[in-house]
Amino acid sequence: MTLALTVLPGVVAAQGSPVADAFKQNESQVAKNLIAAAEEVPANKYMYRPTAPQMTVAAVVVHLIQGNDYLCGKITGAKAPTRAKVDTTSGKDALVAQLRESFQFCDQSLATYQNLGQGTSIPFQHSFKLNANVPLWYGFEISASLQSYPGAPKATTNGIDNGGVTWTINRGTTRYPTDCAVPGCTPGAVVLPSRFAGDPAVAVRLPSPGTRYEPRWNQLDLGLRRTFRFARGVTVQGQVDLFNALNSNTVLTEGTALSTSVAPFLSSDPGAGGTPTSILQPRILRLAAQFRF
């Protein structure tokens, strides 16, 4: 009898997302301090600079506005709203208002973006393959092979964030699905309230890359063979193989189109997602014969 077992262990990732939590808390505190500082500076001091090579107060505020939109957009995959263009000559009121809006964009996009900071986490994954060959009476031999592989990451095709299904949220009108079941989702509620006429939509990633995988691929193959020996060294080996004996229909790949609902991508079920596009091959019977002379 021959027995072989191959195991490929995976990696255990740290639980939770302390980095993400700390980032959100820090962003909230920094926003409070910087907005208060911008409001504290008198309007006639916005063109002040300590020395000639340094930035003016107005230039610092403009830099913060642009940085918030860029960095929070990159982190969450959301698109910053289109606002009236401001520069160092726009005045205190316009600059402070846009600084506040830029931090609001960060707050909303970070809160809407699911599982922030966990996109690069690697959950525990393992693969194994068990093979066995057992000789029987009268020249028969039976074989079995059990394979188990982790599911592939959910397909991601969106080009904005280099991966991840996106959901476009129109302020004041887009609502959560009535059957969503994840933290922070209120079934049927408006996702983001509207603030002013023409307020642009926000695009967020669903789900975060690296958080959802296809089901495990488990396959059992069976085989039976016998060798017949004749004079002058002639042998004939007959063989019957049954692949995917349990007729498993594991999903291998799926589409990422949101269709008319985002509910599958807001489900607490880690296996929920798009429409399957390919599954494991069905049960296959193979008959074979080999002649040697």
C-alpha positions as CSV (number, residue, x, y, z in Angstrom):
1,M,0.0,0.0,0.0
2,T,1.2,3.5,-0.8
3,L,0.0,6.5,1.1
4,A,1.2,10.1,0.4
5,L,0.0,13.3,2.0
6,T,1.1,16.8,0.9
7,V,0.1,19.8,3.1
8,L,0.7,23.5,2.1
9,P,0.0,25.7,5.1
10,G,-1.0,29.3,4.8
11,V,-0.3,32.4,6.8
12,V,-2.2,33.5,9.9
13,A,-3.0,37.2,9.8
14,A,-3.4,39.3,12.9
15,Q,-7.0,39.7,14.0
16,G,-8.8,43.0,14.0
17,S,-7.5,46.2,12.4
18,P,-5.7,48.3,15.1
19,V,-3.9,50.4,12.5
20,A,-7.1,51.3,10.8
21,D,-8.8,52.2,14.1
22,A,-5.8,54.4,15.1
23,F,-5.8,56.1,11.7
24,K,-9.5,57.0,11.9
25,Q,-9.0,58.4,15.5
26,N,-6.0,60.4,14.5
27,E,-7.7,61.8,11.4
28,S,-10.6,63.0,13.5
29,Q,-8.4,64.7,16.1
30,V,-6.2,66.3,13.4
31,A,-9.2,67.6,11.6
32,K,-10.5,69.2,14.7
33,N,-7.2,70.9,15.5
34,L,-6.5,72.1,11.9
35,I,-10.0,73.5,11.3
36,A,-9.8,75.3,14.7
37,A,-6.4,76.7,13.8
38,A,-7.6,78.0,10.4
39,E,-10.6,79.7,12.0
40,E,-8.4,81.3,14.7
41,V,-6.1,83.1,12.2
42,P,-7.5,86.5,11.3
43,A,-8.5,87.0,7.7
44,N,-5.9,89.8,7.2
45,K,-3.1,87.4,8.3
46,Y,-3.8,84.7,5.7
47,M,-1.0,86.0,3.4
48,Y,1.5,86.0,6.3
49,R,4.6,83.9,6.1
50,P,7.4,83.6,8.8
51,T,10.2,83.9,6.2
52,A,10.3,84.4,2.4
53,P,10.9,80.8,1.5
54,Q,8.0,79.5,3.6
55,M,4.4,79.0,2.7
56,T,1.7,81.5,3.6
57,V,-1.1,80.6,5.9
58,A,-3.4,80.5,2.8
59,A,-1.0,78.2,0.9
60,V,-0.9,75.8,3.9
61,V,-4.7,75.6,3.9
62,V,-4.9,75.0,0.2
63,H,-2.3,72.3,0.5
64,L,-4.3,70.6,3.3
65,I,-7.5,70.7,1.2
66,Q,-5.7,69.1,-1.8
67,G,-4.0,66.5,0.4
68,N,-7.2,65.4,2.1
69,D,-9.0,64.8,-1.2
70,Y,-6.0,63.0,-2.7
71,L,-5.0,60.8,0.3
72,C,-8.5,59.8,1.5
73,G,-9.5,59.1,-2.1
74,K,-6.5,56.8,-2.6
75,I,-7.0,55.0,0.7
76,T,-10.7,54.3,0.3
77,G,-11.1,54.3,-3.5
78,A,-13.8,57.1,-3.2
79,K,-13.8,60.0,-5.6
80,A,-13.5,63.4,-3.9
81,P,-16.4,65.8,-4.7
82,T,-15.9,68.5,-7.3
83,R,-15.8,71.9,-5.6
84,A,-15.2,75.4,-6.8
85,K,-11.5,75.9,-7.3
86,V,-9.8,77.9,-4.5
87,D,-6.3,79.3,-4.3
88,T,-4.3,81.5,-1.9
89,T,-6.3,84.6,-3.0
90,S,-9.7,83.1,-2.3
91,G,-10.0,84.5,1.2
92,K,-10.4,83.0,4.7
93,D,-14.1,82.2,4.5
94,A,-13.8,80.2,1.3
95,L,-10.6,78.4,2.4
96,V,-12.0,77.4,5.8
97,A,-15.2,76.2,4.3
98,Q,-13.4,73.9,1.8
99,L,-11.0,72.7,4.5
100,R,-14.0,71.6,6.6
101,E,-15.5,69.9,3.5
102,S,-12.3,68.1,2.7
103,F,-12.2,66.6,6.3
104,Q,-15.9,65.7,6.0
105,F,-15.1,63.8,2.8
106,C,-12.4,61.9,4.7
107,D,-14.8,61.1,7.6
108,Q,-17.5,59.9,5.3
109,S,-15.3,57.9,2.9
110,L,-13.4,56.2,5.8
111,A,-16.7,55.4,7.5
112,T,-18.3,54.0,4.4
113,Y,-15.3,52.0,3.3
114,Q,-15.7,48.6,4.8
115,N,-13.0,46.9,6.8
116,L,-10.5,49.7,6.3
117,G,-6.9,48.5,6.6
118,Q,-7.8,44.8,6.2
119,G,-7.4,44.7,2.4
120,T,-3.8,43.5,2.7
121,S,-4.5,41.0,5.5
122,I,-3.8,37.4,4.6
123,P,-6.3,35.0,6.3
124,F,-5.2,31.5,7.2
125,Q,-5.1,29.4,4.0
126,H,-4.0,25.8,3.6
127,S,-3.9,23.2,0.8
128,F,-3.5,19.5,0.9
129,K,-3.5,16.5,-1.3
130,L,-3.9,12.9,-0.1
131,N,-3.0,10.0,-2.5
132,A,-3.4,6.3,-1.7
133,N,-2.8,3.1,-3.7
134,V,-3.9,-0.2,-2.3
135,P,-3.1,-3.6,-4.0
136,L,-6.0,-6.1,-3.9
137,W,-6.4,-9.7,-4.8
138,Y,-6.1,-11.2,-8.3
139,G,-4.0,-8.3,-9.5
140,F,-6.5,-5.5,-8.8
141,E,-5.3,-2.2,-7.5
142,I,-7.5,0.6,-6.1
143,S,-6.4,4.2,-5.8
144,A,-7.9,7.4,-4.4
145,S,-6.9,11.1,-4.4
146,L,-8.4,13.8,-2.2
147,Q,-7.5,17.4,-3.0
148,S,-8.5,20.5,-1.1
149,Y,-7.5,24.0,-2.1
150,P,-8.4,27.4,-0.7
151,G,-10.9,29.4,-2.8
152,A,-9.5,32.1,-5.0
153,P,-10.0,35.7,-4.0
154,K,-13.2,37.2,-5.3
155,A,-12.6,38.5,-8.8
156,T,-11.9,42.2,-8.9
157,T,-11.9,44.2,-12.2
158,N,-12.5,47.8,-11.3
159,G,-9.7,50.1,-12.6
160,I,-10.2,53.0,-10.2
161,D,-8.5,51.4,-7.3
162,N,-6.7,48.6,-9.1
163,G,-9.1,46.0,-7.7
164,G,-12.5,45.9,-5.9
165,V,-16.1,46.1,-6.9
166,T,-17.3,49.7,-6.7
167,W,-20.7,51.1,-5.6
168,T,-21.6,54.5,-6.7
169,I,-23.5,56.4,-3.9
170,N,-25.7,59.3,-4.9
171,R,-26.1,61.6,-1.9
172,G,-29.6,61.8,-0.5
173,T,-31.0,59.1,-2.8
174,T,-29.0,55.9,-2.7
175,R,-30.2,53.6,0.1
176,Y,-28.8,50.5,1.8
177,P,-30.5,47.2,0.7
178,T,-33.4,46.2,2.9
179,D,-31.6,42.9,3.6
180,C,-28.1,44.1,4.3
181,A,-26.5,42.5,7.4
182,V,-23.1,44.1,8.1
183,P,-22.1,46.5,10.9
184,G,-22.9,50.1,10.0
185,C,-25.6,49.2,7.5
186,T,-29.1,50.4,8.4
187,P,-31.5,48.5,6.1
188,G,-33.4,50.8,3.8
189,A,-31.7,54.0,5.1
190,V,-30.1,56.7,3.0
191,V,-26.3,56.0,2.8
192,L,-25.1,59.6,2.6
193,P,-27.3,62.7,3.2
194,S,-27.2,65.4,0.6
195,R,-25.5,68.7,1.5
196,F,-26.2,71.0,-1.3
197,A,-27.5,71.0,-4.9
198,G,-25.3,69.2,-7.3
199,D,-23.4,67.4,-4.5
200,P,-21.4,64.8,-6.5
201,A,-21.7,61.0,-6.0
202,V,-19.1,59.0,-4.0
203,A,-17.7,55.7,-5.3
204,V,-16.7,53.1,-2.6
205,R,-15.2,49.6,-2.8
206,L,-17.4,46.5,-2.2
207,P,-15.9,44.4,-0.8
208,S,-12.5,45.4,0.4
209,P,-9.9,43.5,-1.7
210,G,-8.5,40.4,0.2
211,T,-11.5,40.0,2.5
212,R,-13.7,37.5,0.5
213,Y,-12.8,34.3,-1.2
214,E,-14.5,31.7,-3.3
215,P,-15.5,28.4,-1.5
216,R,-12.8,25.8,-0.9
217,W,-12.2,23.5,-3.8
218,N,-12.6,19.9,-2.6
219,Q,-12.3,17.0,-5.1
220,L,-12.2,13.2,-4.6
221,D,-10.9,11.0,-7.5
222,L,-11.1,7.2,-7.5
223,G,-9.4,4.6,-9.7
224,L,-9.5,0.8,-10.2
225,R,-7.0,-1.1,-12.4
226,R,-5.9,-4.6,-13.1
227,T,-2.9,-5.9,-15.0
228,F,-3.2,-9.0,-17.2
229,R,0.0,-10.9,-18.0
230,F,0.4,-13.1,-21.1
231,A,3.2,-15.1,-22.7
232,R,6.3,-13.5,-24.1
233,G,6.1,-10.5,-21.7
234,V,2.8,-9.2,-23.1
235,T,0.8,-7.2,-20.5
236,V,-2.5,-5.5,-20.7
237,Q,-3.6,-3.0,-18.0
238,G,-7.3,-2.1,-17.8
239,Q,-8.2,1.0,-15.9
240,V,-11.4,2.8,-14.7
241,D,-11.1,6.4,-13.3
242,L,-13.8,8.4,-11.7
243,F,-12.9,12.1,-11.4
244,N,-14.8,14.4,-9.0
245,A,-16.6,11.3,-7.6
246,L,-18.8,13.4,-5.3
247,N,-19.8,15.7,-8.2
248,S,-18.8,18.9,-6.3
249,N,-19.9,22.1,-8.0
250,T,-17.6,24.6,-6.3
251,V,-17.6,28.1,-7.8
252,L,-14.2,28.9,-9.3
253,T,-14.8,32.4,-10.7
254,E,-17.6,34.9,-10.6
255,G,-18.7,38.1,-12.2
256,T,-18.4,41.4,-10.3
257,A,-21.3,43.3,-12.0
258,L,-23.5,44.9,-9.3
259,S,-26.6,44.5,-11.4
260,T,-29.6,46.2,-9.7
261,S,-28.6,45.4,-6.2
262,V,-25.5,45.6,-4.0
263,A,-27.0,43.3,-1.4
264,P,-24.7,40.3,-2.1
265,F,-21.7,42.5,-1.5
266,L,-23.1,43.9,1.7
267,S,-23.9,40.5,3.1
268,S,-22.3,39.1,6.3
269,D,-21.8,35.8,4.4
270,P,-18.2,35.8,3.2
271,G,-19.1,33.6,0.3
272,A,-21.7,36.1,-1.1
273,G,-20.9,38.0,-4.2
274,G,-21.5,38.1,-7.9
275,T,-22.9,35.6,-10.4
276,P,-20.8,32.4,-10.9
277,T,-19.0,32.3,-14.3
278,S,-17.3,28.9,-13.9
279,I,-17.6,25.9,-11.6
280,L,-15.6,22.8,-11.0
281,Q,-15.9,20.2,-13.8
282,P,-18.7,17.7,-13.2
283,R,-18.1,14.0,-12.4
284,I,-16.2,12.3,-15.3
285,L,-15.8,8.6,-16.0
286,R,-12.7,7.5,-17.9
287,L,-12.0,4.0,-19.3
288,A,-8.5,3.2,-20.5
289,A,-6.4,0.3,-21.6
290,Q,-2.6,0.0,-22.0
291,F,-0.8,-2.7,-24.0
292,R,2.9,-3.6,-23.5
293,F,4.7,-6.1,-25.7
